[in-house]
Amino acid sequence: MHETILVSGATGTVGTELIEALSSENVRVRAGVHSIIKGDRFRVFPNVDLVEIDFARPETLRVAYTGVTRVFQITPFVENQVEIEKQLVDMAKEVGVKQIVKLSASGADAEPGIQMGRWHHQGEQYLQNSGIPFTILRPTSFMQNFITYEGASILQEGKIYQPLGTGKVSYIDANDIAAVAQVVLTQPNYYGRILDISGPEAISVEEVAAILSRVSGRTITYVDVPEEAARQAMSSHHMPEWMINAMLELNQTLKAGYGANVTNTVAQITGRPARTFTEFAQNNAHCFIPE
Ligand SMILES: NC(=O)c1ccc[n+]([C@@H]2O[C@H](COP(=O)([O-])OP(=O)(O)OC[C@H]3O[C@@H](n4cnc5c(N)ncnc54)[C@H](OP(=O)(O)O)[C@@H]3O)[C@@H](O)[C@H]2O)c1
């Protein structure tokens, strides 16, 4: 039977990389997009179809899931994440999906853990108990966060504001997560596996700033902000209280060194080494150099 792989959250950081990776496979791909306009960029791939998914409108799920054989399940960081994940797994079960690969997060099973991890763990457990063959990916923090969240201050001021002290993190390139996902979705050996995925080295934000300076030819410095200042900055951007608390909790664990674990998963599964931060910076140099 021909495989049809659905990717939810397809226009996000990992989804975008995964759709591109799957465009070279002999499968049909459904890019599950919140907004059809944002999915326009996928129309260049002949094996990719766009399908609307709005988690707030469950009726969109049935159309998106009908005829699908495998799902790459990406959910955003929202307060009802667990509820959404349950809905997605239930729909997959109803239409007879034969594998769900869930994008989770590093440390999801830590005790007592942090809010982000606990929500992912609940989603993992629901999936594991569903009877649908599953694979769980638990990546560390994405290198792309330095574009998504720090890109503006890097471009405008040459500064990275974070409350991470000297904490080292084994940042992963989202492109490598997609490369692992591509293998896991197209080869049968990964059912029931939980894969911890990291970059090749743990580095501090100070080291990140040094790499970005080298690659961009600019001076980019790290400003280690006190937690209270980080709270105020997020508050001034109208971030909800629950999200601010969850972000600060995450940052405390990273500052304490809990994000530094390095795994060999990318190399083991894809046959090529995980990208270094320098390679990431070189590939995305335009994001760090003002026009
Ligand atoms: N960032 C990290 O460092 C990190 C590390 C480990 C794990 N994770 C996990 O990775 C996941 C996020 O992945 P990502 O960073 O690739 O995603 P992302 O860039 O945050 O994108 C989220 C995607 O979900 C879509 N979306 C948002 N609301 C939706 C709705 N109501 N209905 C349907 N789609 C909706 C978005 O579309 P629109 O933009 O059009 O709304 C977008 O395509 C989270 O579960 C997070 O916990 C992240």
The ligand as a Gaussian input file, in Angstrom:
#p B3LYP/6-31G(d) Opt

LIG

0 1
 N       11.911000      24.972000      20.739000
 C       12.622000      24.068000      21.412000
 O       13.783000      24.301000      21.800000
 C       12.011000      22.717000      21.705000
 C       12.806000      21.739000      22.308000
 C       12.263000      20.482000      22.556000
 C       10.943000      20.215000      22.191000
 N       10.192000      21.193000      21.627000
 C        8.784000      20.885000      21.273000
 O        8.580000      21.089000      19.893000
 C        7.197000      21.371000      19.674000
 C        7.079000      22.561000      18.780000
 O        7.698000      22.276000      17.555000
 P        8.165000      23.441000      16.591000
 O        9.094000      24.354000      17.350000
 O        8.617000      22.842000      15.329000
 O        6.793000      24.213000      16.375000
 P        6.582000      25.767000      16.188000
 O        7.653000      26.330000      15.333000
 O        6.289000      26.361000      17.518000
 O        5.252000      25.737000      15.317000
 C        4.028000      25.299000      15.830000
 C        3.166000      24.822000      14.673000
 O        1.863000      24.507000      15.187000
 C        0.902000      25.234000      14.432000
 N       -0.263000      25.571000      15.245000
 C       -0.343000      26.475000      16.253000
 N       -1.603000      26.521000      16.736000
 C       -2.326000      25.640000      15.997000
 C       -3.700000      25.264000      15.994000
 N       -4.592000      25.789000      16.841000
 N       -4.106000      24.336000      15.104000
 C       -3.229000      23.780000      14.228000
 N       -1.918000      24.088000      14.178000
 C       -1.472000      25.027000      15.050000
 C        1.623000      26.483000      13.959000
 O        0.986000      27.066000      12.856000
 P        0.733000      28.664000      12.846000
 O        2.072000      29.320000      13.052000
 O        0.156000      28.944000      11.502000
 O       -0.215000      28.945000      13.984000
 C        2.983000      25.894000      13.605000
 O        2.950000      25.280000      12.347000
 C        6.572000      21.638000      21.048000
 O        5.822000      20.504000      21.412000
 C        7.788000      21.819000      21.940000
 O        7.535000      21.458000      23.277000
 C       10.690000      22.435000      21.357000

